[in-house]
């Protein structure tokens, strides 16, 4: 018995990999959904990747490149077509945002901001997390959820560093680090659903609805339905993480406040590099906020979130830091050697998620789910509930924007066949697509915070599953009872 246990521990990862492969092969040959060959292959690869991601038997970025091997071999896509997903614009959005985070961290601007935030929220662990939930949720109502996460991420890392310097006897610092990081991702996702412009899936669905039905969805009407949902989910996030699953027990302490005061004094006045990084940070944030207005006012160029992020990254390597060097003069704010600390693996991880989602869409697995849903549901409440469930769990492995684009015609056709308002099906589908929280590739904010190394996949699955269930219930109830009153 002990020998078997020792063998299992020694070869745990190899056993998990072999098990995942066997389940993948079993799915392919059993073919329970009677899929065509290409769809069978894609579904089997999806099962393999998800099992390897969940089990953590291989590094997640390595699992993400499996499609580069299997899709060309099994003639799902050519290597050229498969590789395009790993250069998706959202990858470069991450790239630019991570560079900005590196610059903020390099010159200690994040520490200054973090200390000011803690001085406002208080030094109790619960209040710090609540402060981040509120700040991130409010920002995400007006900025894209990805841009909001990029802005809050380096600040949260600094708060973790500062709080970690206190040594309270019964405090759980790992729980604090976990909940603070997850609070940014989930609050950014949830805050984004409150307004039409808060997250790209909202914009995609509203655009589809207006082009198909030639009716406008009023900005205020959307907020009347969706802002209360966002507020309820933000409060639920706080209760679930901080009060139930991962209480940190970090208390306010006089010694912590004294240390904080001393640290702020030690920082002194803002240095020249800090000022220049702050200028780039504010410039980038303003471009993200006023991007639509800038595009509407002129026709010479068009900005999007990715272009803005890459502009910021390039500027960081151009603008002098203000620190003079006797040999080479002023160094730029960032040098290439600084990028050794960047989470390159997350770029591969998200590319793999995009690649898998596109393949599932192309072989018809997504549309098949939609048709099955329409054929097997006649009760309106049940329909809304099933749409919410499918949308939130499919979004764990599929780009939420792509998902909304694919499913918008499907749920609209279902609503027309049942003779109901299309918004009763479309709004829950759209909102649920932004609430995925179980896997890093579910939404860009999830992937960003996962790069912090403060989150284990099992913890993200646990919190994400609870929040998924709460989101499904809240979205379903609001769609069924409130949407007909407002629209």
Buried (B, 14 or more C-beta within 10 A) or exposed (E): EEEEEEEEEEEEEEBBBEBBBEBBEEBBEEBEEEBEEBBBBBBBBBBBBBBBBBBBBBEBBEBBBBBBEBBBEBEBBEEEBBBBBBEBEBBBBBBBBBBBBBBBBBBBBBBBBBBEBBEEBBBBBBBBBBBBBBBBBBBBBBBBBBBBBBBBBBBBBBBBBBBEEBEBEEBBBBBBBBBBBBBBBBBBBBBBBBBBBBBBBBBBBBBBBEEEEEEEBEEEBBBBBBBBBBBBBBBBBBEBBBEEBBBBBBBEBEEBBEBBEEBBEEBEEBBBBBEBBBEBBEBBBEBBBEBEEBEEEEEEEEBBBBBBBBBBBEBBBEBBBBEEEEEEEBBBBBEEEBBEEBBBBBBBBBBBBBBBBBBBBBBBBBBBBBEEBBEEBEEBEEBBBBBBBBBBBBBBBBBBBBBBBBBBEBBBBBBEEBEBBBBBBBBBBBBBBBBBBBBBBBBBBBBBBBBBEBBEBEBBBBBBEBBBEBBBBBBBBBBBEBBEEBB
